[in-house]
Amino acid sequence: MLSRVLVANRGEIALRVIRACHELGIETVAVYSEADRNAPYLRLADEAICIGPPDCGQSYLNIPRIISAAEITNVDAIHPGYGFLAENAGFAEICRDCGIGFVGPGIEAMRLLGDKVEARKIAHKAKVPIVPGSEGVITNEAEAMKLANQIGYPVIIKAVAGGGGRGMRVVHNDVSLRAAFNAAKSEAEAAFGDGSVYLEKYIVEPRHVEVQVVADHEGNTLHFYERDCSIQRRHQKMIEESPCPVLQDRDRQRLCEAALRVIKEAKYVNAGTVEFLLDKDNKFYFIEVNARIQVEHPVSEMVTGHDLIKMQLQIAGGEPLKLRQKDIIQQGVALECRINAEDPANNFSPCPGTIAEYRAPGGFGVRVDTHTCQGWTVAPNYDSMIAKVIVHQKTRAEAIATMRRALEEFTIAPIKTTIPACLAILSHNLFVKGKVDTGFVERNF
Ligand code: MV4
């Protein structure tokens, strides 16, 4: 069992982890950059240590400073949250070498799944459908062209080290393949220091559906059903929901069981997400595994009633899962809207500044995960997400109504936020009908 944990993150997820630790009787150490020195959540932690200036590279991504903070405060483990160092296997390895636990998957599984070609191989071994595509890395244009003609256009070229949409190119014919192949390679090299790419059949207008999974050190695995994350703009999710509104129970069961086969095959431990694309015929294809807790984890918590962060901490402390799959029931509908400090009227450009006026929503079925409050200054250095509004209701129609009511209550001024954009989506008849795909936002707004 863990008794003291350092939270190597900031903002709402730092607060979320601190709260879960305290409920388990675990002491917390917060770290902060100079830009976050006045963050209210720091007072909730048992200790708070400044790790550097606002720039991420010198603070939240600075491994020596975080390890030093962990050693000085004598913690058992580090929780990385999401983003920053969460999927950095090198960081997890340094933690292990320093005798500090890492609240996340093992180093081997992290490395393996960080390589998207290896992840495809694992899914294939686990008899989980993958998108038709290359068996390994594509090394030259000729090889790419041969394969593209075998599987048929359109195809998508993806970075082996990628994920989340960077280093991807959709290709429609032989003529544009050359340029796309080279562009994807150099973008991947620049972004990840690894120019390796692979190729897949491009699934047109898919839904993005992902399964929340949890595994302990004894090989017990559980799923917490699926989330539909199709409402996104330029690879930034805006609204997530559970369950996926178009999945029938039999298909849902098959999808969730497929996700469990993937994590068993990868010998994955702790919380993770198995991502799939769902095509027009509701056929699912594995794409990748996110080896971390995700921003949108609360929608799975609300429909199942289980605290995923507590589970992460218990697993990292060596406890086996006591929960049984049959006791995890997906009840009702949960929606999450991400509130970003961005101006929807100005191409979603970041809108840092001080929040002079702030009134958060509440009431039946409403959860707000945020670190912000009146007087809080949104720094320009970090991700622009400042709050998540999560609602839980019996039906999807009621969940949408509650979300609209909650977002209308939410006052954040004078900085601009994505609240109006979320409200516009929630009012769109195709969203209300659940008829959306990953291109919905770009097509309609
Ligand atoms: C795809 C795809 C269609 N076909 N792969 C985007 C992020 C990364 N996790 C995987 N992604 C996709 N992979 C195949 N074979 C569609 C996406 C995709 C997407 C692509 C272009 C523009 C927006 C997108 C939004 C979500 C998913």
Residues whose N, C-alpha, C, O or C-beta is under 5 A from the ligand:
A	BS01	MV4	V131 I156 G163 G164 G165 E200 K201 Y202 I203 T438
